[in-house]
């Protein structure tokens, strides 16, 4: 009888080991795939139909675990006009992510600054370049402590230019936000930060970079400093670990695969649906799904507001992605 008991115990132990290894293996595989939701410009949603904006936030919160969401991005133009009412709506929405402990980063768009009026979308009086750098309401409603993964910033108490780190898919990641058509001093700061984190896959998040057709912008739009093409030449092309550039501002969906000076590919994604043509945003989210085991990045546009996947050229995928795989 003891021999039979021994055999049974052995079988049970073997089954346990097989199940354990299967579960662990499955979890490892699942952990390699994660999704980063990206808010296109939400200015139209917050100004005309905040329900679209709240549908996005609630969907992210509800799908945090099932999609393995480690981080959320916003390309800027959070609001349409720089007033307390619209910033209050934005803050209320992101408070849902705060409570769900979902970290995020926000790029500052031109509409998130004193460049536009409190109740007028037109340019405010005075020096437009100076007005573009006045972001008091953004930083009042989104003080640095709200950004859970923020590690440092260019200017004290201001998240206009800041960097964030997290780990997902078994790899190290950095999100670095840059102001609209950034100052050279901010770019110099960003270069030093990136140099300090060579083992991180870097995502540059800035409001204005690509235009329709996947063309890098060539001007500063007469109210900024460096143009996107200058930013590309001074910073983005020079670092082997810059993997993604995410932007909005120009109404379109487009992508471009650039090449850095080290032979690395740089995946640049544009998403902006702010105009009446797109129902002022239509609740659309860019979903970037990254699989570090199959070395792929896939991008789709989905509207939780309509529960619809956008079936057009806004969906695409990149194979054979070379991630930075330095050990911890």
Helices and strands as residue ranges (DSSP letters): H 2-32, E 33-39, H 43-48, H 50-62, E 72-74, H 84-99, E 104-106, G 110-112, H 128-132, H 136-141, G 144-146, E 150-155, E 158-168, E 171-178, H 184-196, E 201-206, E 210-211, E 215-216, H 228-234, G 236-238, E 242-247, E 252-259, E 265-272, G 276-281, E 284-291, E 296-303, E 308-309, E 316-318
